[in-house]
C-alpha cells in the first residue's frame, strides 16, 4: 500500500497538476486565437471599406470623363459591396469577403463603433 507522503505520490500529483496546467493553457490559447481571427476579418473588412470609397470616387471621376459602361458596372458592384459590408458590420450576418465568398460576422456591440457606422451611413 502506498503512503500519501511517498515521493512517487508527490511526483504523481506534481505531474497531474502540470498536465492540467498545460491543458488549460492550450484551451485558453486556442479560444483566444479563434476570437482574434474573427477580429482580423472585421479589421480587413473595415480596411476594404476605406479602399472601396477611394475606388468609388475614382470611378465616378472616370465615368464623368469617359462615359464607359464597363466603369459603370464596376461602380455598381463596388457600391453594392460597400453597402452589404456596412450593413453586416452594423447588424451582423453575411458580408462579401474574397472571390465571391461570403463570411458571417457578428454585429457591432460597442456604442462608439455603432455611432461611427451610423455617421458613415448618413454620409453615404
Buried (B, 14 or more C-beta within 10 A) or exposed (E): EEEEEEEEEEEEEEEEEEEEEEEEEEEEEEEEEEEEEEEEBBEEBBEBBEEBBEBBEBBEEBBEEEEEEEBBEBBEBBBEBBEBBBBBBBEBBBBBBEEEEEBEBEEBEEEEBBEBBEEBEEEE
